[in-house]
């Protein structure tokens, strides 16, 4: 690839044929690595080599199409390839949230002292006048802004061997659960749910996905595999940044849902359908497109193995 400098014709006829053979072999190795060794630290480097060679072999792939391909397939495969990190992030966030919610319902006075001041309105007893649109907007916007901060911070703290990421998830789970439990105890459970349900599930998803990406960076320092720790960290950092970039549109969608759906005074069942629908759509795409990409890799492996056998027989 260095000799070609972006133009395969520079290699000559024999060089082009050799390039094709090497590309098919590398693609087969990549397909095998994705299926049997998805967590091996060598796999991302092999993906980059095959991707660069593919651009040279097929030439027609533009930078724009590569970006489209990433958002259509690459992002979902990257999210889906480390389910252990995703599961751990969900557990660290939701288990403390559930425990804190029950604690807040049983001890509302103690819970009130634990809730940050900007969220204290959620625990105010409902009045006959209800909450004003301005109060609802301020509370929801504050919660949305807080979740965005947690999303980026959870990713960045992955560099602390994942310890900071885990602590941040657990702490914010405690805050979330305490607010929810205190709101329910104060008689604001329905109002609180209507505040957060349209955009909350997808926001929590973004937090979990980016935190898992950050934890991958931390794990590269703990278990670098065959690479040096510095190289393993750099490799995982590139992958993690791509995950964060791919997650950003979903954070934007969460903001749009907060601005244009929650504030419209729609019935509760519609708000629930929208919030859970977007949440379900995201994880359906992870399950289907992530699996589809892996299946495609297996087909490449089979096809390439057949080509190798044919060439050897000739």
FENSULHU-V622744 format. One record per pair of residues at least 24 apart in sequence whose C-alpha atoms are under 6 Angstrom apart, sorted by the first residue. I is the first residue (numbers start at 1). J is the second residue. If there is no record, write none. Layout:
i=I j=J
i=I j=J
This chain:
i=24 j=304
i=28 j=301
i=28 j=304
i=31 j=297
i=31 j=298
i=31 j=301
i=41 j=225
i=76 j=286
i=76 j=289
i=76 j=290
i=77 j=290
i=80 j=286
i=80 j=290
i=85 j=212
i=86 j=212
i=89 j=208
i=92 j=169
i=92 j=170
i=93 j=169
i=93 j=170
i=93 j=173
i=94 j=173
i=96 j=170
i=96 j=173
i=96 j=174
i=97 j=173
i=97 j=174
i=97 j=176
i=97 j=177
i=98 j=177
i=100 j=174
i=100 j=177
i=100 j=178
i=101 j=177
i=101 j=178
i=101 j=180
i=101 j=181
i=104 j=178
i=104 j=181
i=104 j=182
i=105 j=181
i=105 j=182
i=105 j=185
i=108 j=182
i=122 j=183
i=123 j=182
i=123 j=183
i=123 j=186
i=125 j=186
i=151 j=207
i=154 j=211
i=155 j=210
i=155 j=211
i=155 j=214
i=158 j=214
i=158 j=215
i=158 j=217
i=158 j=218
i=159 j=218
i=161 j=218
i=162 j=215
i=162 j=218
i=197 j=272
i=197 j=275
i=198 j=271
i=198 j=274
i=198 j=275
i=199 j=254
i=199 j=257
i=199 j=258
i=199 j=275
i=201 j=279
i=202 j=279
i=210 j=244
i=213 j=240
